[in-house]
């Protein structure tokens, strides 16, 4: 697919328009009981775009989006793309300082928000640049000076395509990713790069026009977006879900004939833990995009579901520079694949010297064509220069390459965590834990999860003269943080291991086993979810 789309035409809004013209009546996606053909959905996006233009949103306008997955959310994204506006999708679990940081850093002046998150937005909006909000869903009372009902964007307008000259190299989105030694960074994404991500996904998974892609991933991450674009690329269908249900997963697969989905955030492990059925090998599943792809799970998935397992190494900034699938076929246990023909990938030492085959170092990448990686970090020129130094993007991950060209991810160089598919900044965890009046110092690290990826673990030194219990701190975190960031493990300690210059030796904390004094919210009977915390 990639080679058949000219660079200046690699625009996700244009892909939709092309499909709406070539296969207008074919089903594009379904959501709950709703269905949308390519032509119907393109018409809705055009109407929203014209109504947005009527209130002043145009090329280069910055629009924050704080919405759950829905057809209107999806149509809004395409409408913004048709106008050449910059979308800033924000994690719906964010509130307070983190939300305000992302609104300020992005420079957003407009915001679309689900009514469920309206109060959260109202709490920080006066300190941001937001001047107009579009409220989606039922809201008891709106501030007429600032807030408009989203339904006004659905007012009948011409459903013809707009004639806006979108430049593929201009910024089409800003997605915030986990910070390491500072706040979350807003990644600048060109229209070509945003679109290319989905084109590459279609190529890696060898998607065809009869594929049905299951998309339960949020649109404030790249994953929800690239699955939608991949559907457009192959001319297939998408089953859109608000969120994943493991218990109903296989029924959903069978009902909708799902052939492809993304297995992230421990999803494959949770799927394998579900009761086996004699019909498992007879499902419609053809391929799973599994990240990561541990050898034990790989073999069981292939055997049980009779499908292809593809995997990648990539990020919001770097695209998909390493993958297994498509032209990079074959299997090596533990490997994340070979270098994409679209990227150069090498392993370097701390001074950016290329290392010999088999030696471990940082994975660095660069594209062979323009605008196939992120364009930088918004408002953070120093971080941009640091990450892209010496003409390579530094991924912050350790790995190695074998003599046959297969790459192996080993560990993170950076001080970030990944939990249930969410990237988490240890800096931000520490900042929010440290707001508790009884906390003197805090260190947040990853601890291995039984479901794969990480659990959040914090080590805390209390202030002199203060008493602090782990459960008190846990309840503080629940108020201050998104649910997925709330620590599972809390260790109240008297000192940290330190370097001679007094820096905390986090690598020692990461390796530290749980002790009898380590507090575990699960063992204490707490359950944490997006709906809140509950004690059994």
FITOR-107932 format. One record per residue (C-alpha): residue number from 1; x negated, y, z. Coordinates in nm, 4 decimals. Layout:
NUM|X|Y|Z
...
This chain:
1|0.0000|0.0000|0.0000
2|-0.2693|0.2486|0.1020
3|-0.4423|0.2635|-0.2354
4|-0.1113|0.3297|-0.4125
5|-0.0289|0.6528|-0.2264
6|-0.2270|0.9642|-0.3288
7|-0.3719|1.1556|-0.0343
8|-0.1630|1.4685|-0.0949
9|0.1558|1.2574|-0.1068
10|0.0888|1.0677|0.2152
11|0.3679|1.2482|0.4032
12|0.6183|1.0547|0.6130
13|0.9043|1.2876|0.5135
14|0.8255|1.2289|0.1471
15|0.8236|0.8514|0.1984
16|1.1785|0.8775|0.3349
17|1.2905|1.0879|0.0400
18|1.1371|0.8406|-0.2042
19|1.3179|0.5451|-0.0438
20|1.6442|0.7385|-0.0274
21|1.6189|0.7912|-0.4033
22|1.5032|0.4395|-0.4992
23|1.7089|0.2221|-0.2586
24|1.9732|0.4640|-0.1245
25|2.2253|0.2076|0.0013
26|1.9794|-0.0334|0.1625
27|1.9834|-0.0527|0.5427
28|1.6968|0.1484|0.6889
29|1.7597|0.0766|1.0583
30|2.0174|-0.0208|1.3147
31|2.0482|0.1055|1.6721
32|2.2938|-0.0533|1.9139
33|2.6092|-0.0817|1.6975
34|2.5100|0.1986|1.4568
35|2.3605|0.1416|1.1104
36|2.1919|0.3876|0.8732
37|2.1068|0.3433|0.5075
38|1.8013|0.5196|0.3649
39|2.0220|0.7795|0.1939
40|2.2439|0.8394|0.4993
41|1.9494|0.8936|0.7276
42|1.7696|1.1218|0.4805
43|2.0868|1.3334|0.4566
44|2.1055|1.3673|0.8357
45|1.7396|1.4723|0.8551
46|1.7980|1.7315|0.5810
47|2.0977|1.8776|0.7662
48|1.9048|1.9044|1.0924
49|1.6108|2.0635|0.9105
50|1.8331|2.3349|0.7599
51|1.9907|2.4103|1.0974
52|1.6475|2.4300|1.2572
53|1.5357|2.6699|0.9857
54|1.8415|2.8852|1.0552
55|1.7201|2.9497|1.4114
56|1.3687|3.0351|1.2984
57|1.1804|2.7049|1.3072
58|0.9512|2.6670|1.0067
59|0.6021|2.5808|0.8893
60|0.3652|2.5653|1.1858
61|0.6339|2.6108|1.4540
62|0.5517|2.4044|1.7647
63|0.8450|2.2031|1.8997
64|0.8220|1.9892|2.2143
65|1.0502|1.6846|2.2320
66|1.1531|1.5321|2.5656
67|1.3986|1.2673|2.4468
68|1.4595|0.8942|2.4694
69|1.4709|0.6859|2.1535
70|1.7894|0.7493|1.9542
71|1.8902|0.8067|1.5904
72|1.9069|1.1815|1.6581
73|1.5556|1.1793|1.8020
74|1.4306|0.9996|1.4927
75|1.6176|1.2368|1.2592
76|1.4768|1.5377|1.4457
77|1.1210|1.4119|1.3910
78|1.1779|1.3751|1.0171
79|1.3516|1.7135|1.0024
80|1.0500|1.8795|1.1627
81|0.8265|1.6984|0.9148
82|1.0331|1.8280|0.6221
83|0.9844|2.1846|0.7511
84|0.6119|2.1480|0.8152
85|0.6670|2.2096|1.1871
86|0.4476|2.0556|1.4578
87|0.6183|1.8025|1.6836
88|0.4922|1.7550|2.0407
89|0.6559|1.4378|2.1771
90|0.6271|1.4215|2.5560
91|0.6571|1.1182|2.7792
92|1.0034|1.1299|2.9360
93|0.8609|1.0138|3.2693
94|0.6569|1.3351|3.3036
95|0.7587|1.6194|3.5279
96|0.6028|1.8954|3.7332
97|0.2384|1.9823|3.6757
98|0.1711|1.7256|3.4019
99|0.4741|1.8338|3.1983
100|0.3833|2.1993|3.2368
101|0.0234|2.1306|3.1331
102|0.1391|1.9695|2.8088
103|0.3894|2.2448|2.7280
104|0.1303|2.5149|2.7898
105|-0.1581|2.3439|2.6137
106|0.0437|2.2648|2.3015
107|0.1774|2.6194|2.2796
108|0.5317|2.4914|2.2192
109|0.7940|2.7645|2.1887
110|1.0924|2.5363|2.1217
111|1.2013|2.2175|2.2968
112|1.4566|1.9440|2.2317
113|1.5524|1.7689|2.5544
114|1.7909|1.4948|2.6600
115|2.0374|1.6173|2.9209
116|1.8941|1.3590|3.1629
117|1.5675|1.5554|3.1665
118|1.7103|1.9068|3.1507
119|1.6593|1.9874|3.5203
120|1.3022|1.8587|3.5030
121|1.2391|2.0944|3.2109
122|1.4170|2.3847|3.3811
123|1.1822|2.3514|3.6781
124|0.8761|2.4319|3.4641
125|1.0129|2.6203|3.1637
126|0.9703|2.9735|3.3136
127|0.5939|2.9104|3.3342
128|0.5729|2.7871|2.9740
129|0.6195|2.9586|2.6352
130|0.9493|2.7789|2.5633
131|1.2090|3.0316|2.4465
132|1.4790|2.8020|2.3043
133|1.5951|2.4562|2.4148
134|1.8227|2.2175|2.2250
135|2.0035|1.9990|2.4796
136|2.0963|1.6515|2.3558
137|2.3808|1.4759|2.5385
138|2.6352|1.5850|2.7953
139|2.5318|1.8776|3.0122
140|2.7612|2.0465|3.2641
141|2.6553|2.4025|3.1930
142|2.4018|2.5591|2.9579
143|2.2134|2.8861|2.9893
144|2.3419|3.0594|2.6745
145|2.0326|3.2823|2.6524
146|1.7921|2.9905|2.6261
147|1.9802|2.6611|2.5841
148|2.1839|2.5409|2.2857
149|2.3765|2.2196|2.2373
150|2.1880|1.9801|2.0090
151|2.5166|1.9194|1.8250
152|2.4734|2.2629|1.6661
153|2.1848|2.1096|1.4706
154|2.4336|1.8602|1.3251
155|2.6543|2.1349|1.1775
156|2.7328|2.0433|0.8137
157|2.4745|2.1773|0.5728
158|2.3503|2.0801|0.2294
159|2.2059|1.7310|0.2471
160|1.9699|1.7898|-0.0451
161|1.5951|1.7586|0.0133
162|1.4207|2.0787|0.1161
163|1.1673|2.2359|-0.1143
164|0.8888|2.2987|0.1381
165|0.5318|2.2536|0.0146
166|0.3861|2.0377|0.2940
167|0.0060|2.0211|0.2912
168|-0.1215|1.6765|0.3921
169|-0.4170|1.8273|0.5787
170|-0.2087|2.0529|0.8053
171|-0.1174|1.9575|1.1610
172|0.2112|1.7660|1.1855
173|0.1974|1.6526|1.5463
174|0.0264|1.6763|1.8835
175|0.0297|1.3639|2.0992
176|-0.1176|1.3756|2.4473
177|-0.3486|1.0951|2.5446
178|-0.5103|1.0032|2.8727
179|-0.7819|1.2337|2.9989
180|-1.0925|1.0841|3.1567
181|-1.2785|1.3542|3.3449
182|-1.0024|1.6109|3.3050
183|-0.6351|1.6635|3.2217
184|-0.4618|1.4808|2.9367
185|-0.5782|1.5962|2.5934
186|-0.3470|1.6982|2.3098
187|-0.4586|1.5126|1.9974
188|-0.4130|1.7096|1.6730
189|-0.2666|1.4856|1.4011
190|-0.2521|1.5887|1.0361
191|0.0472|1.4881|0.8261
192|-0.1729|1.2497|0.6284
193|-0.3162|1.0843|0.9376
194|0.0249|1.0414|1.1010
195|0.1536|0.8769|0.7844
196|-0.1595|0.6739|0.7143
197|-0.1295|0.5055|1.0546
198|0.1979|0.3466|0.9428
199|0.0618|0.2624|0.5978
200|-0.2337|0.0847|0.7584
201|0.0009|-0.1046|0.9916
202|0.1977|-0.2296|0.6903
203|-0.1250|-0.3452|0.5230
204|-0.2661|-0.5145|0.8344
205|0.0581|-0.7106|0.8798
206|0.1169|-0.7718|0.5055
207|0.4708|-0.6387|0.5372
208|0.7147|-0.6915|0.2491
209|1.0557|-0.5552|0.1516
210|1.2335|-0.8433|0.3273
211|1.0603|-0.7786|0.6616
212|1.2602|-0.6735|0.9677
213|1.0511|-0.4764|1.2200
214|1.1597|-0.4645|1.5837
215|1.0794|-0.1237|1.7318
216|1.1301|-0.0888|2.1071
217|0.8346|0.1476|2.1551
218|0.8800|0.5130|2.2532
219|0.8298|0.7944|2.0053
220|0.6026|0.9867|2.2409
221|0.3380|0.7276|2.1463
222|0.1929|0.6576|1.8029
223|0.3361|0.3050|1.8071
224|0.7040|0.3971|1.7772
225|0.6163|0.6303|1.4909
226|0.3892|0.3997|1.2918
227|0.6445|0.1176|1.3022
228|0.9030|0.3530|1.1497
229|0.6607|0.4666|0.8796
230|0.5599|0.1057|0.8079
231|0.9273|0.0233|0.7494
232|0.9443|0.3028|0.4921
233|0.6231|0.1863|0.3286
234|0.7409|-0.1704|0.2707
235|1.1061|-0.0773|0.2078
236|1.2220|-0.3156|0.4790
237|1.4559|-0.2796|0.7764
238|1.3999|-0.1746|1.1357
239|1.5869|-0.2775|1.4488
240|1.5513|0.0195|1.6825
241|1.5858|-0.0274|2.0579
242|1.5768|0.2213|2.3429
243|1.3479|-0.0120|2.5366
244|1.2339|-0.3755|2.5480
245|1.4327|-0.6490|2.7201
246|1.2291|-0.9683|2.7555
247|1.5334|-1.1682|2.8674
248|1.7258|-1.0735|2.5524
249|1.4239|-1.0661|2.3220
250|1.4651|-1.3954|2.1368
251|1.8397|-1.3468|2.1018
252|1.7663|-1.0077|1.9436
253|1.5128|-1.1708|1.7119
254|1.7632|-1.4309|1.5968
255|2.0573|-1.1910|1.5634
256|1.8698|-0.9408|1.3476
257|1.6215|-1.1720|1.1747
258|1.3188|-0.9920|1.3203
259|0.9949|-1.0831|1.1408
260|0.7422|-0.8462|1.3017
261|0.6886|-0.6625|1.6317
262|0.4125|-0.5116|1.8428
263|0.2950|-0.7158|2.1396
264|0.1453|-0.4554|2.3753
265|0.1492|-0.3923|2.7472
266|0.1529|-0.7588|2.8469
267|0.4552|-0.8297|2.6249
268|0.3019|-1.1465|2.4818
269|0.2296|-1.2805|2.8303
270|0.5833|-1.2010|2.9426
271|0.7198|-1.3668|2.6291
272|0.5183|-1.6821|2.6932
273|0.6447|-1.6919|3.0513
274|1.0057|-1.7126|2.9278
275|1.1607|-2.0625|2.9170
276|1.0591|-2.2566|2.6062
277|1.3232|-2.3689|2.3598
278|1.3077|-2.6324|2.0823
279|1.4147|-2.3551|1.8440
280|1.1174|-2.1301|1.9217
281|0.9217|-2.2492|1.6158
282|1.2223|-2.1859|1.3925
283|1.2625|-1.8156|1.4592
284|1.2302|-1.5562|1.1853
285|0.9045|-1.4209|1.3398
286|0.6265|-1.4104|1.0790
287|0.3689|-1.1872|1.2445
288|0.2925|-1.0348|1.5843
289|0.0660|-0.7330|1.6183
290|-0.0923|-0.8299|1.9502
291|-0.3135|-0.5848|2.1384
292|-0.5024|-0.7348|2.3114
293|-0.5102|-1.0894|2.1754
294|-0.6617|-1.3237|2.4382
295|-0.7550|-1.6658|2.3055
296|-0.5259|-1.8650|2.5365
297|-0.2202|-1.6565|2.4507
298|-0.3111|-1.6550|2.0806
299|-0.3134|-2.0324|2.0515
300|0.0099|-2.0752|2.2459
301|0.1929|-1.8062|2.0477
302|0.0857|-1.9567|1.7143
303|0.1821|-2.3061|1.8280
304|0.5114|-2.2157|1.9932
305|0.6447|-1.9593|1.7442
306|0.4700|-2.0743|1.4243
307|0.3607|-1.7219|1.3302
308|0.0583|-1.5109|1.2337
309|-0.1142|-1.3103|1.5093
310|-0.2856|-0.9894|1.3974
311|-0.4850|-0.7577|1.6194
312|-0.6723|-0.4280|1.6033
313|-0.9043|-0.1933|1.7827
314|-0.7776|0.1616|1.7598
315|-0.6483|0.4678|1.9404
316|-0.4446|0.7829|1.8911
317|-0.7619|0.9607|1.7778
318|-0.9370|0.6948|1.5709
319|-0.6650|0.5223|1.3683
320|-0.7138|0.1502|1.2995
321|-1.0864|0.1206|1.2206
322|-1.1146|-0.2474|1.3210
323|-0.8529|-0.5140|1.2602
324|-0.7782|-0.8791|1.1934
325|-0.5039|-0.9362|0.9373
326|-0.4428|-0.8388|0.5752
327|-0.7760|-0.8377|0.3897
328|-0.9612|-0.9096|0.7165
329|-0.8190|-1.2592|0.7529
330|-0.9531|-1.5423|0.9706
331|-0.9909|-1.5850|1.3437
332|-1.2701|-1.5524|1.5980
333|-1.1746|-1.6071|1.9610
334|-1.2012|-1.2822|2.1557
335|-1.2668|-1.0653|1.8501
336|-1.0554|-0.7629|1.7589
337|-1.1486|-0.8022|1.3922
338|-1.3794|-0.6583|1.1284
339|-1.4266|-0.2999|1.0137
340|-1.1511|-0.1586|0.7945
341|-1.2631|-0.0746|0.4395
342|-1.1435|0.2795|0.5192
343|-1.3880|0.3365|0.8083
344|-1.7521|0.3095|0.9078
345|-1.7949|0.1456|1.2489
346|-2.1209|0.0968|1.4399
347|-2.2409|0.0252|1.7943
348|-2.4663|0.2900|1.9507
349|-2.6672|0.3493|2.2652
350|-2.6276|0.6480|2.4977
351|-2.8265|0.8665|2.2532
352|-2.6191|0.7600|1.9490
353|-2.8897|0.5350|1.8051
354|-2.7435|0.2370|1.6211
355|-2.8037|-0.0866|1.8101
356|-2.9057|-0.4227|1.6616
357|-2.6468|-0.6931|1.5938
358|-2.5299|-0.8617|1.9141
359|-2.6270|-0.5791|2.1508
360|-2.3575|-0.4014|2.3511
361|-2.2973|-0.0281|2.3285
362|-2.0332|0.2305|2.2548
363|-1.8077|0.1794|1.9525
364|-1.8167|0.4872|1.7255
365|-1.6214|0.5364|1.4036
366|-1.5761|0.7747|1.1128
367|-1.3411|0.7674|0.8130
368|-1.4545|0.7261|0.4535
369|-1.1782|0.9615|0.3384
370|-1.0617|1.2969|0.4781
371|-0.7874|1.3198|0.7410
372|-0.7864|0.9558|0.8511
373|-0.8675|1.0348|1.2124
374|-0.7455|1.3037|1.4489
375|-0.8484|1.6633|1.3820
376|-0.9526|1.7415|1.7396
377|-0.8036|1.8350|2.0766
378|-0.5736|2.1358|2.0969
379|-0.7185|2.4153|2.3082
380|-1.0205|2.2044|2.4064
381|-1.3079|2.2853|2.1656
382|-1.5730|2.1542|2.4038
383|-1.3986|1.8168|2.4336
384|-1.3607|1.8045|2.0546
385|-1.7321|1.8652|1.9984
386|-1.8211|1.6106|2.2665
387|-1.6037|1.3363|2.1196
388|-1.7024|1.4017|1.7546
389|-2.0739|1.4667|1.8195
390|-2.3346|1.3604|1.5637
391|-2.0625|1.3138|1.2997
392|-1.9087|1.0107|1.4746
393|-1.5945|0.9839|1.6818
394|-1.6892|0.8340|2.0174
395|-1.4164|0.5939|2.1275
396|-1.5255|0.5694|2.4899
397|-1.5259|0.1882|2.4652
398|-1.8064|-0.0657|2.4865
399|-1.8326|-0.3489|2.2400
400|-2.0626|-0.5526|2.0180
401|-2.0743|-0.6898|1.6636
402|-2.1841|-1.0395|1.5668
403|-2.3889|-1.1422|1.2642
404|-2.0739|-1.2094|1.0594
405|-1.9326|-0.8606|1.1136
406|-1.6757|-0.9456|1.3825
407|-1.6344|-0.6880|1.6601
408|-1.5667|-0.7624|2.0273
409|-1.4228|-0.5102|2.2729
410|-1.5937|-0.5443|2.6129
411|-1.5019|-0.2596|2.8472
412|-1.4172|0.1074|2.8770
413|-1.6921|0.3626|2.8951
414|-1.4312|0.6167|2.9954
415|-1.2608|0.6400|3.3294
416|-0.9048|0.5732|3.2134
417|-0.6524|0.2966|3.2712
418|-0.3855|0.1231|3.0668
419|-0.0738|-0.0095|3.2334
420|0.2365|-0.1565|3.0669
421|0.1391|0.0041|2.7382
422|0.0782|0.3494|2.8924
423|-0.2602|0.5231|2.8979
424|-0.3211|0.6772|3.2396
425|-0.5716|0.9434|3.3337
426|-0.7507|0.8576|3.6583
427|-0.8195|1.2296|3.6928
428|-0.4477|1.3064|3.6956
429|-0.3746|1.0244|3.9412
430|-0.6396|1.1655|4.1724
431|-0.5112|1.5200|4.1310
432|-0.1555|1.4237|4.2282
433|-0.2550|1.1925|4.5142
434|-0.4786|1.4724|4.6426
435|-0.1778|1.7053|4.6783
436|-0.0832|1.5150|4.9965
437|-0.1833|1.7278|5.2915
438|-0.3493|1.4354|5.4718
439|-0.5771|1.3329|5.1819
440|-0.9389|1.4443|5.1861
441|-1.0786|1.2500|4.8884
442|-0.9355|1.0019|4.6425
443|-1.0688|0.7711|4.3721
444|-0.8362|0.5980|4.1243
445|-0.9495|0.2874|3.9368
446|-0.8080|0.0032|3.7310
447|-0.7444|-0.3340|3.8927
448|-0.6705|-0.6392|3.6743
449|-0.3003|-0.7202|3.6378
450|-0.1682|-1.0737|3.6211
451|0.0303|-0.9593|3.3141
452|-0.2771|-0.8293|3.1334
453|-0.4047|-0.4694|3.1186
454|-0.4364|-0.2820|3.4502
455|-0.2727|-0.2023|3.7791
456|-0.3444|0.1362|3.9399
457|-0.5486|0.1188|4.2588
458|-0.6426|0.4193|4.4708
459|-0.9026|0.4498|4.7451
460|-0.8307|0.7348|4.9875
461|-1.0281|0.9042|5.2641
462|-0.7868|1.0844|5.5043
463|-0.8538|1.4338|5.6338
464|-1.0181|1.4538|5.9726
465|-0.7570|1.4607|6.2475
466|-0.4792|1.3337|6.0179
467|-0.3102|0.9962|6.0271
468|-0.1994|0.8531|5.6945
469|-0.0310|0.5259|5.6077
470|-0.0420|0.3653|5.2652
471|0.3371|0.3582|5.2467
472|0.3592|0.7317|5.3217
473|0.1166|0.7973|5.0376
474|0.3081|0.5625|4.8076
475|0.6301|0.7590|4.8665
476|0.4423|1.0839|4.8002
477|0.3206|0.9410|4.4683
478|0.6723|0.8434|4.3681
479|0.7782|1.2082|4.3960
480|0.4744|1.3551|4.2209
481|0.4081|1.1052|3.9399
482|0.5691|0.9331|3.6438
483|0.6778|0.5869|3.7538
484|0.4087|0.4022|3.5560
485|0.1330|0.6026|3.7253
486|0.2393|0.5209|4.0842
487|-0.0356|0.3061|4.2424
488|0.0378|-0.0556|4.3194
489|-0.2630|-0.0895|4.5495
490|-0.3735|0.1640|4.8128
491|-0.6910|0.1325|5.0223
492|-0.7382|0.3774|5.3096
493|-1.1129|0.3914|5.3727
494|-1.3645|0.5932|5.5708
495|-1.6240|0.6364|5.2955
496|-1.6973|0.5760|4.9254
497|-2.0072|0.4216|4.7670
498|-2.2045|0.7145|4.6236
499|-2.5057|0.7962|4.4082
500|-2.8004|0.9924|4.5526
501|-2.6306|1.3048|4.4157
502|-2.3080|1.2167|4.6062
503|-2.1036|1.1128|4.3021
504|-1.8571|0.8321|4.3691
505|-1.9778|0.5023|4.2219
506|-1.6483|0.4036|4.0659
507|-1.7907|0.0949|3.9000
508|-1.8329|-0.0533|4.2486
509|-1.4726|0.0308|4.3382
510|-1.3524|-0.1294|4.0130
511|-1.5336|-0.4507|4.1056
512|-1.4121|-0.4512|4.4676
513|-1.1809|-0.7396|4.5569
514|-0.8587|-0.6809|4.7459
515|-0.8974|-0.7158|5.1205
516|-0.6636|-0.7770|5.4124
517|-0.6453|-0.3978|5.4483
518|-0.5458|-0.3376|5.0842
519|-0.1800|-0.2336|5.0686
520|0.0234|-0.3821|4.7823
521|0.3591|-0.2188|4.7084
522|0.4912|-0.5446|4.5579
523|0.4069|-0.7476|4.8665
524|0.5578|-0.4690|5.0767
525|0.8866|-0.5222|4.8952
526|0.8882|-0.2139|4.6694
527|0.9973|-0.2247|4.3066
528|0.8957|0.0643|4.0811
529|1.0790|0.1391|3.7558
530|1.1811|0.4377|3.5461
531|1.5086|0.4449|3.7392
532|1.3196|0.5046|4.0652
533|1.1820|0.2961|4.3518
534|1.3781|0.0408|4.5476
535|1.2833|-0.1621|4.8528
536|1.4190|-0.5149|4.8664
